Amino acid sequence: ETLTSFPKSALYITIDPTLKEDKNKQPSPDIRASKTSTAANANNDNCSDAPAPPPWFTSEMDKAFHRIQVLLDQKLTTLSDSVEKLVSDTRALSNRVKSLEEGHASHGDSLGFLHQDFADYKKTIEEEMTSLKDKLDDQENRARRQNLRLVGFPEGVEGNDPSTFIQNWLPKIVGLEEDHQIEIERAHRTLQRRPGEGGLLRAIVIRLLRFSDTVKILDAARRKGSLLYGNSKIMIFRDMSTTLYKKRKAFAPLKKNLHAKKISFRLLHPTNLSLDLPEGRRTFSCPQSAENYLKKHHPDVSTQGSLVSQVRTRKCLSR
């Protein structure tokens, strides 16, 4: 049936009565596209027909955009200044770090020179201290050059006047001429505790008025050999400092071996060992130099193995 009673502006639709409505049937793609196109065209017609905004709205929007632009410019200007200041501070810091690095390198060089100067100064001080110690030890031994140590006198035989006792008996013991009178400034036992019966006897230390008497007594004792006071064997030694005593004692193992080999020697003051060898007289200032010479030229006399752990000398010169 055809509808003809609608006005001209109405949509005319022809319905086929032979077609039955199918609720489950989906429209074809062409139909969907046609509907979408029709809706879009309807929207465009509505937009084109929309009225223009009023002038006051446009004016307010312009003012708002202007205020936003001003605020953005201010913020960007502040940010730009901050960035420039940060760059400037970073550049200044970089320059300062560079200056510090250069200063550190300079200070490192200066410290290197100071360390070297300190090492040289320390070496010089040590050499001067060693020299001063040697001089002080020499002065101490010079102050004792008129002293003698007498070992072997029984305890108490000197009574209350050791000086008079030694002055009377010593010339007789060593065999000095009767007309030679020695003068003793003072005499006393060493300061250890008095030993008990059978203990080690304390030495008697005497100081002679003249050094020449010291030399005469030592020469006379060396010539006589065995010295006796009653049944007691008497030994006479120079008085010396502890340092010099240790240096001379270092020769003991070598002296013992020289005695066994019947080699003539003398230990001169302060620490000079004189050997009478087949090739002539040789003098050494320390045990190590003597050992080296004997090991090379007289291996049967050398006691190198026994001396290695005993000799502690600072400087050895062989002549």
C-alpha positions as CSV (number, residue, x, y, z in Angstrom):
1,E,0.0,0.0,0.0
2,T,1.2,3.5,-0.9
3,L,0.8,6.4,1.6
4,T,-0.2,9.7,-0.3
5,S,-1.9,11.6,2.4
6,F,1.4,13.1,4.0
7,P,2.6,16.6,3.3
8,K,5.5,17.4,0.9
9,S,8.0,17.9,3.6
10,A,7.4,14.5,5.1
11,L,9.4,11.4,4.3
12,Y,7.6,9.1,2.0
13,I,8.1,5.4,2.8
14,T,6.9,2.5,0.6
15,I,6.2,-0.7,2.5
16,D,6.3,-4.0,0.8
17,P,3.5,-6.1,2.4
18,T,5.1,-9.3,1.2
19,L,8.2,-8.7,3.4
20,K,7.9,-9.9,7.0
21,E,9.9,-8.3,9.8
22,D,12.9,-10.4,11.1
23,K,14.0,-9.2,14.4
24,N,17.2,-11.3,14.4
25,K,18.3,-10.2,11.0
26,Q,21.2,-7.6,11.1
27,P,21.2,-4.8,8.6
28,S,23.7,-5.0,5.8
29,P,26.9,-3.0,5.8
30,D,25.6,-0.7,3.1
31,I,22.6,0.2,5.1
32,R,24.7,0.9,8.3
33,A,27.1,3.1,6.3
34,S,24.2,5.0,4.8
35,K,22.7,5.6,8.3
36,T,26.1,6.8,9.7
37,S,26.6,9.2,6.8
38,T,23.1,10.6,7.3
39,A,23.8,11.2,11.1
40,A,27.0,12.9,10.4
41,N,25.5,15.2,7.8
42,A,22.7,16.0,10.3
43,N,25.4,17.0,13.0
44,N,27.3,19.2,10.5
45,D,24.1,21.0,9.6
46,N,23.4,21.5,13.3
47,C,27.0,23.0,13.9
48,S,26.8,25.3,10.9
49,D,23.5,26.5,12.1
50,A,24.9,27.2,15.8
51,P,25.0,30.9,16.8
52,A,28.4,32.8,17.1
53,P,29.6,33.5,20.8
54,P,28.9,36.9,22.1
55,P,31.6,39.7,22.0
56,W,32.0,39.9,25.8
57,F,32.9,36.1,25.9
58,T,35.6,36.6,23.2
59,S,37.0,39.6,25.1
60,E,37.2,37.7,28.4
61,M,38.9,34.8,26.7
62,D,41.5,37.1,25.1
63,K,42.1,38.7,28.5
64,A,42.5,35.3,30.2
65,F,45.0,34.1,27.5
66,H,46.9,37.4,27.9
67,R,47.2,36.9,31.7
68,I,48.3,33.3,31.2
69,Q,51.0,34.5,28.7
70,V,52.2,37.2,31.2
71,L,52.5,34.6,34.0
72,L,54.3,32.1,31.7
73,D,56.7,34.9,30.6
74,Q,57.5,35.8,34.3
75,K,58.0,32.2,35.3
76,L,60.2,31.5,32.3
77,T,62.2,34.6,33.0
78,T,62.7,33.6,36.6
79,L,63.6,30.0,35.5
80,S,66.1,31.4,32.9
81,D,67.8,33.6,35.6
82,S,68.0,30.6,37.9
83,V,69.5,28.4,35.2
84,E,72.0,31.2,34.3
85,K,73.0,31.5,38.0
86,L,73.4,27.8,38.3
87,V,75.6,27.7,35.2
88,S,77.7,30.5,36.6
89,D,78.0,28.9,40.0
90,T,79.0,25.6,38.3
91,R,81.6,27.3,36.2
92,A,83.0,29.0,39.3
93,L,83.0,25.7,41.2
94,S,84.8,24.0,38.3
95,N,87.4,26.7,38.3
96,R,87.9,26.4,42.0
97,V,88.2,22.6,41.8
98,K,90.8,23.1,39.1
99,S,92.7,25.5,41.3
100,L,92.5,23.1,44.2
101,E,93.8,20.3,42.0
102,E,96.7,22.4,40.9
103,G,97.4,23.4,44.5
104,H,97.2,19.8,45.6
105,A,99.8,18.8,42.9
106,S,102.0,21.7,44.1
107,H,101.6,20.6,47.7
108,G,102.4,17.0,46.8
109,D,105.6,18.1,45.2
110,S,106.4,20.2,48.2
111,L,105.7,17.3,50.5
112,G,108.0,15.1,48.4
113,F,110.8,17.6,48.9
114,L,110.1,17.9,52.6
115,H,110.2,14.1,52.9
116,Q,113.5,14.0,51.2
117,D,114.8,16.9,53.3
118,F,113.6,15.1,56.4
119,A,115.3,11.8,55.4
120,D,118.5,13.7,54.7
121,Y,118.2,15.6,58.0
122,K,117.4,12.3,59.9
123,K,120.5,10.7,58.4
124,T,122.6,13.7,59.3
125,I,121.3,13.7,62.9
126,E,121.9,9.9,63.2
127,E,125.4,10.3,62.0
128,E,126.0,13.2,64.4
129,M,124.4,11.3,67.3
130,T,126.7,8.3,66.5
131,S,129.7,10.6,66.4
132,L,128.7,12.3,69.7
133,K,128.2,8.9,71.3
134,D,131.7,7.8,70.1
135,K,133.2,11.0,71.4
136,L,131.4,10.7,74.8
137,D,132.5,7.1,75.1
138,D,136.1,8.2,74.3
139,Q,135.9,10.9,76.9
140,E,134.6,8.4,79.5
141,N,137.5,6.0,78.7
142,R,140.0,8.9,78.8
143,A,138.7,9.8,82.3
144,R,139.3,6.2,83.3
145,R,142.7,5.8,81.8
146,Q,144.4,6.1,85.2
147,N,142.1,3.4,86.7
148,L,142.9,-0.3,87.1
149,R,140.7,-3.3,88.0
150,L,142.3,-5.8,90.3
151,V,140.5,-9.2,90.4
152,G,141.3,-12.1,92.7
153,F,141.9,-10.5,96.1
154,P,139.9,-12.3,98.8
155,E,137.1,-10.3,100.4
156,G,138.1,-8.3,103.4
157,V,141.9,-8.5,103.0
158,E,142.1,-4.8,102.3
159,G,140.6,-3.9,105.7
160,N,139.3,-0.4,106.2
161,D,142.0,1.3,104.0
162,P,142.1,-0.3,100.5
163,S,144.4,2.5,99.2
164,T,147.1,1.8,101.7
165,F,146.8,-2.0,101.2
166,I,147.1,-1.8,97.4
167,Q,149.9,0.8,97.6
168,N,151.9,-1.6,99.7
169,W,151.2,-4.9,98.0
170,L,150.7,-4.2,94.3
171,P,154.4,-3.3,93.5
172,K,155.5,-6.6,95.2
173,I,152.9,-8.6,93.3
174,V,153.8,-7.3,89.8
175,G,157.5,-7.1,90.6
176,L,158.2,-3.4,90.4
177,E,161.5,-2.0,91.7
178,E,161.6,-1.5,95.4
179,D,162.5,2.2,95.0
180,H,159.5,2.8,92.8
181,Q,156.7,4.2,94.9
182,I,153.2,4.4,93.3
183,E,150.6,6.9,94.5
184,I,146.9,5.9,94.7
185,E,144.2,8.6,94.8
186,R,141.5,6.2,95.8
187,A,140.5,2.5,95.9
188,H,137.3,0.6,96.5
189,R,135.5,-2.6,95.8
190,T,132.9,-2.6,93.0
191,L,129.4,-1.8,94.2
192,Q,127.8,-5.3,93.9
193,R,126.5,-6.9,97.0
194,R,129.2,-8.7,99.1
195,P,129.3,-12.4,98.0
196,G,128.8,-15.2,100.3
197,E,131.3,-18.0,100.9
198,G,132.4,-19.4,97.6
199,G,130.8,-16.6,95.6
200,L,132.4,-14.6,92.9
201,L,134.9,-12.1,94.3
202,R,134.3,-8.4,93.7
203,A,137.0,-6.5,91.9
204,I,139.0,-3.7,93.5
205,V,139.0,-0.5,91.4
206,I,142.0,1.9,92.0
207,R,142.8,5.3,90.5
208,L,146.5,6.1,90.3
209,L,147.8,9.6,90.5
210,R,149.9,9.3,87.4
211,F,149.1,7.6,84.1
212,S,152.7,6.5,83.8
213,D,152.3,4.3,86.9
214,T,149.3,2.6,85.1
215,V,151.5,1.8,82.1
216,K,154.4,0.5,84.3
217,I,152.1,-1.7,86.3
218,L,150.5,-3.3,83.2
219,D,153.9,-3.8,81.5
220,A,155.3,-5.4,84.7
221,A,152.3,-7.7,85.1
222,R,152.5,-8.7,81.4
223,R,156.2,-9.6,81.8
224,K,155.7,-11.5,85.0
225,G,152.8,-13.6,83.7
226,S,151.4,-15.2,86.8
227,L,150.5,-12.9,89.7
228,L,149.7,-14.4,93.1
229,Y,148.6,-13.0,96.5
230,G,149.1,-15.9,98.8
231,N,147.3,-18.7,97.1
232,S,145.0,-16.4,95.1
233,K,145.6,-15.7,91.5
234,I,145.5,-12.0,90.7
235,M,144.5,-10.5,87.3
236,I,144.9,-6.8,86.4
237,F,142.7,-5.1,83.7
238,R,142.2,-1.6,82.4
239,D,139.1,0.1,83.6
240,M,136.8,1.0,80.7
241,S,133.3,1.9,79.7
242,T,130.6,-0.7,79.2
243,T,130.5,0.1,75.4
244,L,134.2,-0.5,75.0
245,Y,134.1,-3.6,77.2
246,K,131.4,-5.1,74.9
247,K,133.5,-4.3,71.8
248,R,136.6,-6.0,73.3
249,K,134.6,-8.9,74.6
250,A,133.5,-9.6,71.0
251,F,137.0,-10.8,70.3
252,A,136.8,-13.6,72.9
253,P,135.9,-16.5,70.6
254,L,138.7,-15.5,68.2
255,K,141.2,-15.1,71.0
256,K,140.3,-18.5,72.3
257,N,140.9,-20.1,68.9
258,L,144.2,-18.2,68.5
259,H,145.4,-19.5,71.9
260,A,144.5,-23.0,70.8
261,K,146.4,-22.6,67.5
262,K,149.3,-21.0,69.4
263,I,149.2,-17.8,67.3
264,S,150.7,-14.8,69.0
265,F,148.4,-11.8,69.2
266,R,147.7,-8.7,71.3
267,L,144.5,-6.8,71.8
268,L,145.6,-3.2,71.9
269,H,143.6,-0.3,73.2
270,P,140.8,0.4,72.4
271,T,139.9,-2.4,70.0
272,N,142.8,-3.2,67.8
273,L,143.8,-6.9,67.4
274,S,147.4,-7.4,66.3
275,L,148.2,-10.9,64.9
276,D,151.7,-12.3,64.3
277,L,151.2,-14.4,61.2
278,P,153.7,-16.1,58.8
279,E,153.2,-13.3,56.3
280,G,153.8,-10.6,58.9
281,R,151.9,-8.6,61.5
282,R,148.3,-7.8,60.7
283,T,146.1,-5.4,62.7
284,F,142.3,-5.5,62.7
285,S,139.8,-3.1,64.4
286,C,137.0,-5.6,64.8
287,P,136.5,-9.4,65.0
288,Q,134.6,-9.6,61.6
289,S,137.5,-8.1,59.6
290,A,139.9,-10.5,61.3
291,E,137.6,-13.4,60.6
292,N,137.3,-12.5,56.9
293,Y,141.1,-12.3,56.6
294,L,141.7,-15.6,58.4
295,K,139.0,-17.4,56.5
296,K,140.7,-16.3,53.2
297,H,144.3,-16.9,54.1
298,H,144.2,-19.3,57.1
299,P,141.0,-21.3,57.0
300,D,142.2,-23.7,59.7
301,V,142.3,-20.8,62.2
302,S,138.9,-19.1,61.3
303,T,136.0,-19.4,63.7
304,Q,133.5,-17.8,61.4
305,G,130.6,-20.0,62.5
306,S,130.9,-19.1,66.2
307,L,131.3,-15.4,65.6
308,V,128.4,-14.7,63.3
309,S,125.9,-14.6,66.1
310,Q,128.2,-12.8,68.6
311,V,129.8,-10.0,66.7
312,R,127.7,-6.8,66.5
313,T,130.0,-4.1,65.3
314,R,129.1,-0.9,63.4
315,K,132.2,-0.4,61.3
316,C,135.1,-2.6,60.6
317,L,138.3,-1.4,58.9
318,S,141.3,-3.7,58.2
319,R,144.7,-2.3,57.8
